[in-house]
Amino acid sequence: MDKDEVKFTSAEIGTLWGQYVNGTAIQVVNKYMLSIIEDEKIKQIFTDSIKTSDHQLQEIEQFIKNDGFPVPDGFSDSDLNEGTDRLFSDIFCLHYLHIMTLHGLIGHTTSLSSSVRRDLRHFYESCSKEAMSMFQRTTDLLLEKGHFQRDPSFYPETKTEYVSEQKFIKGFSSEKRPLAATEIIAVSLNLKKKILEKSLSIGFSQVAQSKEVRKFLESMQSESNKQIQSLGNILKGDNLPVPMSWESEVTTSQDSPFSDKLMLYHMGFLLQSAQSYHGSGLATAMRVDLVATYEKIILKNIMITKEWFNLMTKNNWLEQPPLAPNRKEIAKHK
C-alpha cells in the first residue's frame, strides 16, 4: 500500500474536521467583509485570502471523502444575508483578517505537528506558507495605514542579570518587580485578541435575531471588557501602553449579515482558542499577580464556554466531530 493511502489517524481526521468547520465559518465572514470594503488595497487582500481559503477547503473536503468520513456541514452562503447594511469599517475588517490569519498560521502548524501521512504534511506545510504570506501582507498594510499596534518597548538593561531573590515572583506589594519582556508579549497578544472578541460581540449582539443569543453576546461583551481592564491594568502598572480598542470601528447597524448560528459559533471558536493563549501566558508568568489574573480569566471562560455549549446544543447548532467506536454499544446489538 502506498504511504499516502494509509488510513488517517484520529489526530489527522480530527485536525481536518476542525480546520474545515472553522475555515467555513471564517470564510463566510470574509465574504461579507469583501462585499462592504471600499478601500481597494484591503479589498484585494480579502479577494486573495478568500481564493486561497476556497482551495484549502476543497482539498480538506477531498481528504475527508477519500478516507470514508462524512464531510462536515460547516457553514455556507446560507449563513450569509446579502445586501445588509455595513456593520464594520474597512480598518476593522483588516484587523479581523490579520488576527484570523494568525489563528490560521498557528492552527496549520499544530495540524502539521499532528500529521504522519506525507500528503497531509505537505498540505499543511503549503497552508502554513500561504498563512505566513498573508500575515506579512496584513501586517504591512496595517503599518502602511498607520493602524498596526506595536507591542510595548522599553530601554534594555546594560548587562545580563540572574534571578537571585524570591521577590522576583512577588506581585501584590510595593516590592513587585517590573514585567519581564516574555510576560509583556503574552499580555499584549491576549489583549489584542480580547479586543477583537469584544468588538465582534458588540456588533453581533446588535444584529442577533434570537433574544437568548443576544443576551449571551451582551454578557460576553461585558466579560471581555472586564478581562481587557484586568490585563490592561497590568501594563499600566508599569507605565506601558495598552492596545487601542476597536469599538468605534463597529457601526450602529441592526441589520444582520449572518445567521445567529454562525455568530454564536464564531464567538465560541474565539473563546476556545483564547484559552490556549491564556494558558501560554500563564506558563510564561513569573509574577504572582499575573498568574492570578490568568487563572481567573481561564476559570471564567470555562464557565462562559459551558453557557455557549448549552445554547448551541439547545438550538441543535453544534456539529459533532467524529467519535471513536463505542465498543460496548456495538456488542449490545450483535
C-alpha positions in Angstrom: 0.0 0.0 0.0 1.3 3.5 -0.9 2.2 5.5 2.2 -0.3 8.2 1.2 -3.1 5.6 1.1 -2.7 4.6 4.8 -5.9 5.5 6.8 -5.8 8.7 8.7 -5.0 8.6 12.4 -7.6 10.0 14.9 -5.4 13.1 15.2 -5.3 13.6 11.5 -9.0 13.3 10.9 -9.7 15.5 14.0 -7.5 18.3 12.7 -9.0 18.1 9.2 -12.5 18.2 10.7 -11.7 21.2 12.8 -9.9 23.1 10.1 -12.9 22.6 7.8 -15.6 23.7 10.2 -13.7 26.7 11.5 -12.5 27.6 7.9 -16.0 27.6 6.5 -17.2 29.9 9.3 -14.4 32.4 8.8 -14.8 32.2 5.0 -18.5 33.4 5.3 -17.4 36.4 7.4 -14.6 37.2 4.9 -17.1 37.1 2.0 -19.3 39.6 3.8 -16.4 41.9 4.6 -15.3 41.8 1.0 -18.8 42.9 -0.1 -18.6 46.1 2.1 -15.0 47.1 1.8 -14.3 50.3 -0.2 -10.5 50.5 0.1 -9.0 48.9 -2.9 -5.9 47.6 -1.2 -7.9 46.0 1.6 -10.4 44.6 -0.9 -7.5 42.9 -2.9 -6.1 41.3 0.1 -9.5 39.9 1.0 -10.0 38.6 -2.5 -6.8 36.7 -2.4 -7.5 35.4 1.1 -10.9 34.0 0.0 -9.4 32.4 -3.1 -6.7 30.7 -1.0 -9.2 29.5 1.6 -11.6 28.1 -1.1 -8.7 26.0 -2.5 -7.7 24.7 1.0 -11.3 23.8 1.9 -11.7 21.9 -1.3 -8.5 19.9 -0.6 -9.7 19.2 3.0 -13.0 18.0 1.7 -11.3 15.6 -0.7 -9.1 14.3 2.1 -12.1 13.6 4.3 -14.1 11.9 1.5 -11.2 9.7 0.4 -10.9 8.4 4.0 -14.6 7.5 4.1 -15.8 10.1 6.7 -18.8 12.3 6.1 -17.8 15.9 5.1 -19.0 18.3 7.9 -21.8 20.6 7.1 -19.8 23.6 8.4 -21.1 26.9 7.2 -22.1 28.2 3.8 -23.7 31.1 1.9 -27.0 30.1 3.6 -25.5 31.7 6.7 -24.9 34.9 4.9 -27.6 37.6 4.3 -26.6 39.6 1.3 -27.4 43.2 0.8 -27.4 44.1 4.5 -26.1 47.4 5.9 -22.4 47.8 6.8 -21.6 46.5 10.3 -17.8 47.0 10.3 -15.3 49.6 9.0 -12.7 48.8 6.4 -9.9 49.0 9.1 -11.8 46.7 11.4 -12.1 44.1 8.6 -8.3 44.3 8.1 -7.7 43.8 11.8 -10.0 40.9 11.7 -8.2 39.3 8.8 -4.8 39.9 10.5 -5.9 38.1 13.7 -7.7 35.3 11.9 -4.6 34.8 9.8 -2.6 34.4 12.9 -5.0 31.8 14.2 -4.7 30.0 10.9 -1.0 30.0 11.0 -0.9 28.5 14.4 -3.6 26.1 13.5 -1.8 24.8 10.4 1.4 24.4 12.4 -0.3 22.5 15.1 -2.1 20.3 12.5 1.3 19.7 10.8 2.8 18.5 14.0 0.0 16.0 14.5 0.2 14.6 11.0 2.1 11.5 9.8 0.9 10.9 6.3 3.2 12.6 3.7 0.5 14.1 1.6 -1.2 15.7 4.6 2.1 17.0 5.9 2.8 18.6 2.5 -0.7 20.1 2.5 -0.3 21.7 5.9 3.2 22.9 5.0 1.7 24.6 2.0 -1.1 26.1 4.2 1.5 27.4 6.6 3.4 29.1 3.8 0.2 30.7 2.5 -0.7 31.9 6.0 2.8 33.3 6.5 2.5 35.3 3.3 -1.0 36.6 4.3 0.3 37.5 7.7 3.1 39.6 6.2 0.7 41.3 3.8 -1.9 42.2 6.5 0.9 43.5 8.8 2.5 45.6 6.0 -0.9 47.1 5.1 -1.8 47.9 8.7 1.6 49.6 9.1 1.1 51.5 5.8 -2.2 52.8 7.0 -0.9 53.6 10.5 -3.2 51.1 12.3 -0.7 48.4 13.3 -0.4 48.4 17.1 3.1 47.6 18.1 3.8 45.8 21.4 5.3 48.0 24.2 9.0 48.7 24.0 11.5 49.8 26.7 15.2 50.5 27.1 17.3 47.4 27.5 19.5 46.6 30.5 23.2 47.3 30.2 24.3 43.8 31.3 23.0 40.3 31.8 21.2 39.6 35.1 20.2 36.5 37.0 17.3 36.0 39.4 18.7 35.9 43.0 15.7 36.6 45.2 12.2 35.3 45.9 10.8 38.8 45.5 11.1 38.3 41.7 7.8 36.4 41.8 6.0 38.9 44.2 3.1 40.8 42.7 0.8 42.0 45.4 3.1 44.5 47.2 5.1 47.6 46.5 8.2 45.3 46.1 6.9 43.7 42.9 9.3 43.9 40.0 8.6 45.4 36.5 7.1 43.0 33.9 9.6 40.8 32.0 9.7 41.1 28.2 8.5 37.5 28.0 5.4 38.4 30.1 4.7 41.6 28.2 4.4 39.8 24.8 1.8 37.4 26.2 -0.2 40.1 27.9 -0.2 42.3 24.8 -1.2 39.4 22.5 -4.0 38.3 24.8 -5.3 41.9 24.9 -5.4 42.3 21.1 -7.4 39.0 20.8 -9.7 40.1 23.7 -10.3 43.5 22.0 -11.3 41.7 18.8 -13.6 39.4 20.8 -15.3 42.4 22.5 -15.7 44.3 19.2 -17.3 41.3 17.5 -19.6 40.6 20.4 -20.8 44.3 20.2 -21.5 44.0 16.5 -23.1 40.6 16.7 -25.3 41.5 19.7 -26.7 44.5 17.7 -27.9 42.2 14.9 -28.7 38.9 16.5 -32.3 37.8 16.0 -32.7 35.5 19.0 -33.1 37.1 22.4 -31.1 34.3 24.0 -28.2 34.7 21.6 -28.3 38.5 22.0 -28.3 38.1 25.8 -25.3 35.7 25.7 -23.4 38.1 23.4 -24.1 41.0 25.6 -22.8 39.1 28.7 -19.7 38.0 26.7 -19.1 41.6 25.7 -19.3 42.7 29.4 -16.9 39.9 30.5 -14.5 40.7 27.7 -14.4 44.3 28.8 -13.6 43.2 32.4 -10.7 41.0 31.2 -9.4 43.8 29.0 -9.3 46.1 32.0 -7.6 43.4 34.1 -4.8 42.8 31.6 -4.6 46.5 30.7 -4.1 47.4 34.4 -1.1 45.0 34.4 0.6 47.0 31.7 -0.5 50.4 33.1 1.1 49.4 36.4 4.5 49.6 34.7 3.6 52.7 32.6 3.3 50.6 29.4 0.9 51.4 26.7 -2.4 49.4 26.3 -3.6 48.5 22.8 -6.4 50.7 21.4 -9.9 49.4 21.4 -11.9 48.9 18.1 -15.4 49.6 19.3 -15.6 52.8 17.2 -15.0 50.6 14.1 -18.4 48.9 14.6 -21.3 50.8 13.1 -24.8 51.1 14.7 -26.4 48.8 12.1 -29.1 46.4 13.4 -29.3 44.6 10.0 -27.8 41.1 10.5 -25.4 39.9 7.8 -25.1 36.5 9.4 -27.2 33.7 10.8 -27.3 33.5 14.6 -25.8 30.1 14.4 -22.7 31.4 12.7 -22.2 34.4 15.0 -22.6 32.2 18.1 -20.3 29.5 16.8 -17.7 32.2 15.9 -17.7 33.5 19.4 -17.2 30.0 20.8 -14.3 29.5 18.5 -12.7 32.7 19.8 -13.4 31.6 23.4 -11.8 28.2 23.0 -8.8 29.3 21.0 -8.2 32.1 23.5 -7.8 29.6 26.3 -4.7 28.2 24.7 -3.2 31.8 24.6 -4.2 32.4 28.2 -2.5 29.1 29.1 0.6 30.2 27.2 0.6 33.5 29.1 0.2 31.6 32.4 3.1 29.4 31.5 5.4 32.4 31.0 4.1 34.4 34.0 6.6 34.6 36.9 4.8 37.3 39.0 2.0 36.0 41.3 -0.5 38.8 40.4 -0.1 38.0 36.7 -0.6 34.3 37.5 -3.7 35.0 39.5 -5.1 37.2 36.7 -4.7 34.5 34.1 -6.2 31.8 36.4 -9.2 34.0 37.0 -9.7 34.6 33.2 -9.3 30.9 32.4 -11.8 29.8 35.0 -14.3 32.4 34.0 -14.0 31.5 30.3 -14.6 27.9 31.2 -18.0 28.9 32.7 -18.8 31.1 29.7 -17.9 28.2 27.3 -20.3 26.0 29.2 -23.1 28.5 28.7 -22.1 28.7 25.0 -22.3 24.9 24.7 -25.7 24.8 26.3 -27.1 27.4 23.9 -25.5 25.8 20.8 -26.9 22.3 21.7 -30.3 23.7 22.7 -30.7 25.1 19.1 -29.1 22.0 17.5 -26.3 24.1 16.1 -23.3 22.2 17.3 -22.0 19.7 14.8 -20.5 16.6 16.3 -16.9 15.7 15.4 -16.1 12.1 14.5 -16.2 9.8 17.6 -14.2 6.6 18.3 -16.3 3.4 18.0 -18.4 2.7 21.1 -17.5 -1.0 21.5 -20.0 -1.6 24.3 -22.9 -0.4 22.1 -21.7 -2.4 19.2 -21.5 -5.6 21.4 -25.1 -5.0 22.6 -26.5 -5.2 19.1 -24.7 -8.3 18.0 
